[in-house]
Amino acid sequence: MPVTTHQVRVRYAETDQMGIVYYANYLVWFELGRVELLRSLGLAYSQLEKEHECILPVVEATCRYKAPARYDDEILIETRPALLRGSVLKFAYRILRKGADGAEPMLLAEGETVHVVCDDQLNKKPLPEHYAAALRELMAG
């Protein structure tokens, strides 16, 4: 299934006392991946909120850590839509360390987030059709 990839460099503030990226920062990178995936489709999360009065609260998040990321590593955030059913969305992620000199990237973590499309009172509502259509098209490949 097609993925979008966004590259970031690990900042010192994202690391712990051991010089390893603090585990919760992977969830921040997942969010960055979601926002950039929508942007790559010509859609904006901010417009979803302002124009369509939709929010996408996270109702479940998983992350499996394979290897540590460290300060100044170049990280690739791979994101793909994994499920779109009614008001439920699932995204899948892979966090990789960019390979040096053409080497294959190394898998650092993988995970998923599940979201429910809601209004500002947390009542379920459908995803606007042009967002749903774009995600379905990406999922179809």
Short mmCIF file of the C-alpha atoms (twelve columns), coordinates in Angstrom:
data_MODEL
# 
_entry.id   MODEL 
# 
loop_
_atom_site.group_PDB 
_atom_site.id 
_atom_site.type_symbol 
_atom_site.label_atom_id 
_atom_site.label_alt_id 
_atom_site.label_comp_id 
_atom_site.label_asym_id 
_atom_site.label_seq_id 
_atom_site.Cartn_x 
_atom_site.Cartn_y 
_atom_site.Cartn_z 
_atom_site.pdbx_PDB_model_num 
ATOM 1   C CA . MET A 1   0.000   0.000  0.000  1 
ATOM 2   C CA . PRO A 2   1.377   3.466  -0.859 1 
ATOM 3   C CA . VAL A 3   3.004   5.431  1.921  1 
ATOM 4   C CA . THR A 4   4.039   9.024  2.389  1 
ATOM 5   C CA . THR A 5   7.465   9.725  3.829  1 
ATOM 6   C CA . HIS A 6   8.542   12.748 5.817  1 
ATOM 7   C CA . GLN A 7   12.109  13.321 7.021  1 
ATOM 8   C CA . VAL A 8   13.142  14.937 10.310 1 
ATOM 9   C CA . ARG A 9   16.374  15.235 12.249 1 
ATOM 10  C CA . VAL A 10  16.326  14.238 15.916 1 
ATOM 11  C CA . ARG A 11  16.697  17.293 18.115 1 
ATOM 12  C CA . TYR A 12  18.595  17.248 21.394 1 
ATOM 13  C CA . ALA A 13  15.385  18.164 23.264 1 
ATOM 14  C CA . GLU A 14  13.799  14.908 22.043 1 
ATOM 15  C CA . THR A 15  16.372  12.762 23.846 1 
ATOM 16  C CA . ASP A 16  16.565  11.567 27.428 1 
ATOM 17  C CA . GLN A 17  19.505  11.509 29.837 1 
ATOM 18  C CA . MET A 18  20.878  8.444  28.033 1 
ATOM 19  C CA . GLY A 19  20.960  10.287 24.691 1 
ATOM 20  C CA . ILE A 20  18.139  8.143  23.300 1 
ATOM 21  C CA . VAL A 21  14.893  9.556  21.915 1 
ATOM 22  C CA . TYR A 22  12.264  9.598  24.663 1 
ATOM 23  C CA . TYR A 23  9.605   7.003  23.833 1 
ATOM 24  C CA . ALA A 24  6.638   9.425  23.716 1 
ATOM 25  C CA . ASN A 25  8.281   11.424 20.921 1 
ATOM 26  C CA . TYR A 26  7.485   8.596  18.517 1 
ATOM 27  C CA . LEU A 27  3.785   9.450  18.997 1 
ATOM 28  C CA . VAL A 28  4.603   13.073 18.142 1 
ATOM 29  C CA . TRP A 29  6.295   11.828 14.962 1 
ATOM 30  C CA . PHE A 30  3.172   9.754  14.186 1 
ATOM 31  C CA . GLU A 31  1.128   12.961 14.363 1 
ATOM 32  C CA . LEU A 32  3.585   14.718 12.070 1 
ATOM 33  C CA . GLY A 33  3.251   11.826 9.630  1 
ATOM 34  C CA . ARG A 34  -0.578  12.084 9.633  1 
ATOM 35  C CA . VAL A 35  -0.539  15.829 9.028  1 
ATOM 36  C CA . GLU A 36  1.983   15.485 6.209  1 
ATOM 37  C CA . LEU A 37  0.039   12.592 4.647  1 
ATOM 38  C CA . LEU A 38  -3.069  14.788 4.448  1 
ATOM 39  C CA . ARG A 39  -0.976  17.681 3.109  1 
ATOM 40  C CA . SER A 40  0.444   15.403 0.379  1 
ATOM 41  C CA . LEU A 41  -3.159  14.771 -0.729 1 
ATOM 42  C CA . GLY A 42  -3.839  18.501 -0.970 1 
ATOM 43  C CA . LEU A 43  -5.805  18.442 2.276  1 
ATOM 44  C CA . ALA A 44  -5.149  20.284 5.518  1 
ATOM 45  C CA . TYR A 45  -5.912  19.099 9.008  1 
ATOM 46  C CA . SER A 46  -6.527  22.726 9.981  1 
ATOM 47  C CA . GLN A 47  -9.255  23.018 7.325  1 
ATOM 48  C CA . LEU A 48  -10.842 19.808 8.565  1 
ATOM 49  C CA . GLU A 49  -11.207 21.478 11.951 1 
ATOM 50  C CA . LYS A 50  -12.164 25.001 10.837 1 
ATOM 51  C CA . GLU A 51  -14.286 24.436 7.730  1 
ATOM 52  C CA . HIS A 52  -15.831 21.051 8.527  1 
ATOM 53  C CA . GLU A 53  -15.857 21.235 12.333 1 
ATOM 54  C CA . CYS A 54  -14.263 17.793 12.587 1 
ATOM 55  C CA . ILE A 55  -11.663 16.602 15.034 1 
ATOM 56  C CA . LEU A 56  -9.864  13.255 14.977 1 
ATOM 57  C CA . PRO A 57  -9.196  12.232 18.585 1 
ATOM 58  C CA . VAL A 58  -6.843  9.317  19.065 1 
ATOM 59  C CA . VAL A 59  -8.752  6.458  20.702 1 
ATOM 60  C CA . GLU A 60  -5.941  3.906  20.489 1 
ATOM 61  C CA . ALA A 61  -2.195  4.107  19.890 1 
ATOM 62  C CA . THR A 62  0.415   1.376  19.676 1 
ATOM 63  C CA . CYS A 63  4.151   1.562  19.142 1 
ATOM 64  C CA . ARG A 64  6.633   -1.303 18.939 1 
ATOM 65  C CA . TYR A 65  10.215  -0.190 19.488 1 
ATOM 66  C CA . LYS A 66  12.907  -2.068 17.583 1 
ATOM 67  C CA . ALA A 67  16.065  0.059  17.988 1 
ATOM 68  C CA . PRO A 68  16.869  3.443  19.550 1 
ATOM 69  C CA . ALA A 69  16.993  6.755  17.722 1 
ATOM 70  C CA . ARG A 70  19.627  9.213  18.909 1 
ATOM 71  C CA . TYR A 71  20.398  12.902 18.729 1 
ATOM 72  C CA . ASP A 72  21.099  14.134 15.175 1 
ATOM 73  C CA . ASP A 73  19.862  10.945 13.466 1 
ATOM 74  C CA . GLU A 74  17.975  11.554 10.245 1 
ATOM 75  C CA . ILE A 75  14.595  9.899  10.691 1 
ATOM 76  C CA . LEU A 76  12.107  8.860  8.030  1 
ATOM 77  C CA . ILE A 77  8.449   8.802  9.063  1 
ATOM 78  C CA . GLU A 78  6.440   6.510  6.800  1 
ATOM 79  C CA . THR A 79  2.675   6.895  7.092  1 
ATOM 80  C CA . ARG A 80  -0.194  5.169  5.344  1 
ATOM 81  C CA . PRO A 81  -3.922  4.994  5.882  1 
ATOM 82  C CA . ALA A 82  -4.712  1.466  7.039  1 
ATOM 83  C CA . LEU A 83  -8.497  1.589  7.543  1 
ATOM 84  C CA . LEU A 84  -11.402 3.873  6.765  1 
ATOM 85  C CA . ARG A 85  -14.738 2.542  7.957  1 
ATOM 86  C CA . GLY A 86  -17.566 4.923  8.773  1 
ATOM 87  C CA . SER A 87  -16.230 7.398  11.316 1 
ATOM 88  C CA . VAL A 88  -13.187 5.276  12.164 1 
ATOM 89  C CA . LEU A 89  -9.734  5.923  10.689 1 
ATOM 90  C CA . LYS A 90  -6.560  3.943  11.291 1 
ATOM 91  C CA . PHE A 91  -3.078  5.017  10.262 1 
ATOM 92  C CA . ALA A 92  0.038   2.827  10.229 1 
ATOM 93  C CA . TYR A 93  3.568   4.141  10.726 1 
ATOM 94  C CA . ARG A 94  7.172   3.084  10.425 1 
ATOM 95  C CA . ILE A 95  10.010  5.139  11.872 1 
ATOM 96  C CA . LEU A 96  13.349  4.467  10.209 1 
ATOM 97  C CA . ARG A 97  16.883  5.792  10.575 1 
ATOM 98  C CA . LYS A 98  18.041  7.016  7.193  1 
ATOM 99  C CA . GLY A 99  20.850  4.845  5.846  1 
ATOM 100 C CA . ALA A 100 24.256  6.432  5.332  1 
ATOM 101 C CA . ASP A 101 25.853  6.427  1.876  1 
ATOM 102 C CA . GLY A 102 22.935  4.657  0.212  1 
ATOM 103 C CA . ALA A 103 22.578  1.950  2.859  1 
ATOM 104 C CA . GLU A 104 19.106  0.621  3.596  1 
ATOM 105 C CA . PRO A 105 17.213  2.507  6.313  1 
ATOM 106 C CA . MET A 106 16.992  0.771  9.695  1 
ATOM 107 C CA . LEU A 107 13.572  0.142  11.246 1 
ATOM 108 C CA . LEU A 108 13.399  1.829  14.666 1 
ATOM 109 C CA . ALA A 109 9.698   1.564  15.486 1 
ATOM 110 C CA . GLU A 110 6.333   0.779  13.986 1 
ATOM 111 C CA . GLY A 111 2.848   1.463  15.183 1 
ATOM 112 C CA . GLU A 112 -0.714  2.482  14.556 1 
ATOM 113 C CA . THR A 113 -3.210  5.075  15.709 1 
ATOM 114 C CA . VAL A 114 -6.989  4.746  15.592 1 
ATOM 115 C CA . HIS A 115 -9.168  7.856  15.376 1 
ATOM 116 C CA . VAL A 116 -12.881 8.572  15.495 1 
ATOM 117 C CA . VAL A 117 -14.174 11.515 13.458 1 
ATOM 118 C CA . CYS A 118 -16.110 13.762 15.860 1 
ATOM 119 C CA . ASP A 119 -17.566 17.206 16.283 1 
ATOM 120 C CA . ASP A 120 -16.326 19.488 19.055 1 
ATOM 121 C CA . GLN A 121 -18.713 17.793 21.509 1 
ATOM 122 C CA . LEU A 122 -17.139 14.404 20.713 1 
ATOM 123 C CA . ASN A 123 -20.197 13.147 18.831 1 
ATOM 124 C CA . LYS A 124 -19.310 10.842 15.963 1 
ATOM 125 C CA . LYS A 125 -19.786 12.238 12.489 1 
ATOM 126 C CA . PRO A 126 -18.742 11.194 8.988  1 
ATOM 127 C CA . LEU A 127 -15.448 12.287 7.497  1 
ATOM 128 C CA . PRO A 128 -16.089 14.878 4.768  1 
ATOM 129 C CA . GLU A 129 -16.412 13.019 1.482  1 
ATOM 130 C CA . HIS A 130 -13.459 14.649 -0.294 1 
ATOM 131 C CA . TYR A 131 -11.174 13.612 2.593  1 
ATOM 132 C CA . ALA A 132 -12.609 10.095 2.590  1 
ATOM 133 C CA . ALA A 133 -12.301 9.822  -1.207 1 
ATOM 134 C CA . ALA A 134 -8.649  10.927 -1.157 1 
ATOM 135 C CA . LEU A 135 -7.791  8.416  1.584  1 
ATOM 136 C CA . ARG A 136 -9.656  5.603  -0.182 1 
ATOM 137 C CA . GLU A 137 -7.807  6.386  -3.425 1 
ATOM 138 C CA . LEU A 138 -4.464  6.274  -1.625 1 
ATOM 139 C CA . MET A 139 -5.400  2.986  0.045  1 
ATOM 140 C CA . ALA A 140 -6.376  1.499  -3.321 1 
ATOM 141 C CA . GLY A 141 -2.895  2.259  -4.630 1 
# 
